[in-house]
């Protein structure tokens, strides 16, 4: 891999020296697009993380986690309330398309499941994160809007169908494998 990166770097440096009039404007334009994408993504994350923090401070997340605890406990096969709460928050963040916001909750849930020796719950949470359960793909819509898409939200229905198929299939296969081989 280092050889490939070195070759790309040398080719880029040579192109910059040989044809600076065509290479530098493209480089600057790409940097400008990267900054625009970053700013849009930052705004999307700031909005949802801020809303998440307000909900947490108002104890809405604790209330919701308590209401979902029986369901979450059954899904992840755990009696650990904090593990179930973190898993719920992780899945909720993923559902609105904020994988980065879901990560801290997922790590905390994994630690709780590990502490209990709950391999099933840990594996199931990993599968749900890997298949990216998304009802509203906020990050993708934000990136499409930053890229100048005329209809950034057109990704909604295809994303919903794809995530339903991928997640359903992955969970079904895990449950089947768990029954067959007692994972």
C-alpha positions as CSV (number, residue, x, y, z in Angstrom):
1,X,0.0,0.0,0.0
2,X,2.9,2.4,0.8
3,X,4.2,1.8,-2.8
4,X,0.9,2.8,-4.3
5,X,0.6,6.0,-2.1
6,X,4.2,6.9,-3.0
7,X,3.6,6.4,-6.7
8,X,0.5,8.6,-6.5
9,X,2.4,11.3,-4.6
10,X,5.3,11.2,-7.1
11,X,2.9,11.4,-10.1
12,X,0.9,14.2,-8.5
13,X,4.1,16.2,-7.7
14,X,5.4,15.7,-11.3
15,X,2.1,16.8,-12.7
16,X,2.1,19.9,-10.5
17,X,5.6,20.8,-11.7
18,X,4.9,20.1,-15.4
19,X,1.4,21.5,-15.6
20,X,0.8,23.9,-12.7
21,X,-1.8,25.9,-14.7
22,X,-4.2,22.9,-14.9
23,X,-3.4,21.0,-11.7
24,X,-3.5,23.9,-9.1
25,X,-7.0,25.2,-10.0
26,X,-8.4,21.7,-9.7
27,X,-6.7,21.2,-6.4
28,X,-8.1,24.5,-5.0
29,X,-11.6,23.7,-6.3
30,X,-11.4,20.3,-4.6
31,X,-10.3,21.8,-1.4
32,X,-13.2,24.3,-1.6
33,X,-15.7,21.5,-2.1
34,X,-14.2,19.6,0.8
35,X,-14.7,22.6,3.1
36,X,-18.3,23.0,1.9
37,X,-19.0,19.4,2.6
38,X,-17.4,19.5,6.0
39,X,-19.4,22.6,6.9
40,X,-22.7,21.0,5.8
41,X,-21.9,17.8,7.6
42,X,-20.9,19.7,10.7
43,X,-24.2,21.5,10.7
44,X,-26.2,18.3,10.4
45,X,-24.3,16.7,13.3
46,X,-24.5,19.8,15.4
47,X,-28.3,19.9,15.0
48,X,-28.8,16.3,15.9
49,X,-26.3,16.1,18.6
50,X,-27.7,19.3,20.1
51,X,-31.2,17.8,20.0
52,X,-29.9,14.6,21.5
53,X,-28.3,16.6,24.4
54,X,-31.5,18.6,25.0
55,X,-33.4,15.3,25.1
56,X,-30.8,13.8,27.5
57,X,-30.9,16.9,29.8
58,X,-34.7,16.9,29.8
59,X,-34.6,13.1,30.8
60,X,-36.5,12.3,27.6
61,X,-33.9,9.7,26.7
62,X,-34.0,8.1,30.1
63,X,-37.9,8.0,30.0
64,X,-37.8,6.5,26.5
65,X,-35.1,4.0,27.4
66,X,-37.2,2.9,30.5
67,X,-40.3,2.5,28.2
68,X,-38.2,0.5,25.7
69,X,-36.3,-1.5,28.3
70,X,-38.6,-4.6,28.2
71,X,-38.3,-4.7,24.4
72,X,-34.6,-3.8,24.2
73,X,-33.9,-6.4,27.0
74,X,-35.7,-9.1,25.0
75,X,-34.0,-8.1,21.7
76,X,-30.5,-8.1,23.2
77,X,-31.1,-10.7,25.8
78,X,-30.0,-8.6,28.7
79,X,-31.3,-7.6,32.1
80,X,-28.7,-4.8,32.4
81,X,-30.7,-1.5,32.2
82,X,-27.8,0.7,31.3
83,X,-26.6,-1.7,28.6
84,X,-30.1,-1.7,27.1
85,X,-30.3,2.1,27.4
86,X,-27.0,2.6,25.6
87,X,-28.0,0.0,22.9
88,X,-31.3,1.8,22.4
89,X,-29.6,5.2,22.0
90,X,-27.1,3.6,19.5
91,X,-29.9,2.2,17.4
92,X,-31.9,5.4,17.6
93,X,-28.9,7.5,16.4
94,X,-28.3,5.1,13.6
95,X,-32.0,5.2,12.6
96,X,-31.7,8.9,11.9
97,X,-28.5,8.4,9.9
98,X,-26.0,9.6,12.5
99,X,-23.5,6.8,12.7
100,X,-20.9,9.1,14.3
101,X,-23.2,10.1,17.0
102,X,-24.2,6.5,17.6
103,X,-20.6,5.3,18.2
104,X,-20.2,6.4,21.8
105,X,-23.4,4.8,22.8
106,X,-22.4,1.6,21.0
107,X,-19.1,1.4,22.8
108,X,-20.8,1.9,26.2
109,X,-23.3,-0.8,25.3
110,X,-20.6,-3.2,24.2
111,X,-18.7,-2.6,27.5
112,X,-21.9,-3.3,29.5
113,X,-22.6,-6.5,27.4
114,X,-19.0,-7.6,27.8
115,X,-19.2,-7.1,31.6
116,X,-22.3,-9.3,31.7
117,X,-20.8,-11.9,29.3
118,X,-23.6,-11.2,26.9
119,X,-22.0,-12.4,23.6
120,X,-25.4,-12.5,21.9
121,X,-26.3,-8.9,22.6
122,X,-22.9,-7.7,21.7
123,X,-22.9,-9.5,18.3
124,X,-26.5,-8.4,17.6
125,X,-25.6,-4.8,18.3
126,X,-22.5,-5.1,16.0
127,X,-24.7,-6.5,13.2
128,X,-27.3,-3.7,13.6
129,X,-24.4,-1.2,13.4
130,X,-22.8,-2.9,10.4
131,X,-26.0,-3.0,8.4
132,X,-26.7,0.6,9.4
133,X,-30.4,0.6,10.4
134,X,-31.5,3.9,8.9
135,X,-35.0,5.3,8.7
136,X,-33.9,8.9,7.9
137,X,-30.4,9.1,6.3
138,X,-29.5,12.6,7.6
139,X,-25.8,12.4,6.8
140,X,-26.3,11.3,3.2
141,X,-28.9,13.9,2.6
142,X,-26.6,16.5,4.1
143,X,-23.8,15.4,1.9
144,X,-26.0,15.4,-1.2
145,X,-27.2,18.9,-0.3
146,X,-23.6,20.1,0.1
147,X,-22.8,18.6,-3.2
148,X,-25.4,20.8,-4.9
149,X,-28.1,18.1,-5.4
150,X,-31.4,19.5,-6.6
151,X,-33.3,16.9,-4.6
152,X,-31.1,15.7,-1.8
153,X,-33.8,13.8,-0.1
154,X,-34.5,11.5,-3.1
155,X,-32.3,8.9,-1.3
156,X,-34.9,8.4,1.4
157,X,-37.0,5.6,-0.1
158,X,-34.0,3.6,-1.6
159,X,-32.2,3.9,1.7
160,X,-35.2,2.7,3.6
161,X,-35.7,-0.3,1.4
162,X,-32.0,-1.2,1.4
163,X,-31.6,-0.9,5.2
164,X,-34.7,-3.0,5.8
165,X,-33.5,-5.8,3.5
166,X,-29.9,-5.8,4.7
167,X,-30.8,-5.6,8.4
168,X,-33.6,-8.1,8.2
169,X,-31.4,-10.6,6.3
170,X,-28.4,-10.1,8.6
171,X,-30.4,-10.5,11.8
172,X,-32.2,-13.6,10.5
173,X,-28.9,-15.2,9.5
174,X,-27.4,-14.4,12.9
175,X,-30.4,-15.9,14.7
176,X,-30.3,-19.0,12.5
177,X,-26.6,-19.4,13.0
178,X,-27.0,-18.9,16.8
179,X,-29.7,-21.7,16.9
180,X,-27.6,-24.0,14.7
181,X,-24.2,-23.6,16.3
182,X,-25.1,-22.0,19.7
183,X,-22.9,-19.0,19.1
